[in-house]
């Protein structure tokens, strides 16, 4: 695939994946199956591996999560306590 086509496809995939993430995580209204989402993400990841110059730190393949929802309290006011539970096999 020529570079210009790969760039156009990667940009289209990024926009589509971002829209799907928003619908799934924010609106709680998934538009496609998990298999379709995974397929799109895999295609984008393969394009970015084949054409490293297309990698973008804002790409859905390069980051995890998104903005915290306000209804969940937004930012934390401090560090959260850590609770470590050790089972009998780890004593």
N, C-alpha and C positions, 0 to 999 in steps of 0.2 A: 504494500500500500504506500503510495507517495506520502511524503511528510505533510503536505497541506491537507490531504484527506484524513490522515491520522489526527492532526491537530483539530480539525473540524469535528471529527467523531468523538474525540476525547472531551471537547467542550460540550458537545451535546449530551454525552453520557453524564458528565458532572452535573449539568443542570437538571437532568432527569432524575438522577439519584438524589440530589438535594431536595427536589420536590417530593419524591417518594418518602424520604426520611421525615420531612415536615408532616406529611399526611399521616404517617405511621405514629411518630413520637409525640407530636403536638396536637393534632386533630383527632388522634385515635380512630382514623378512618383509612386503613390501608387500601390502596388502589390496585395493587397487584399481589400475587402470591410471593412467598418467601423465595421460591425457586427462581422466579423472574428477577427479583431484586438481586439475588446472588449471582445470577448470570450476567446482569448488567455490571455489577461491581467487578466480577472476574474479567470481563472484557476490558474494562477501564484499566485494571491492574496490569493486564497483559500488554496493553498499548503503552503504558508508562514504563514497563520493563523493556519493551522492544525499542521505544524511543525515549531514552532517559531525559532528553531535553524538554519533554512534555510534562515532566513531574512538576507538581505545584504543591507547596506546603498547605494550601487551602483545599486541596483535592480531598474528596471523601475517602480516598484510600490512604491518606496520610494523617488523618486525625480521628479521634474517637469522641463521640458525644456532641453536644451542642450547648446552647445557652440554657442555664437553669430556668425552670418555669417559676414565675412569680408566685403562683399559687402554692408552690412547695417551699416558699420562704426565701427564695433568691439565694443570697450568699450566706455562708455560715458566719457566726460572730466569733468563732475561734476554732481551735482544733477539736475534733470529735474524739471522745474516749475510745480506746481500743480494748476490746475484750477478747482474750485468747482462751479458747476452750481446748483443753488437752484431753484426749480420750485415753482409755486404759492402755492402749498399745504404745503410747508415747511417754509413759511415766518413767 
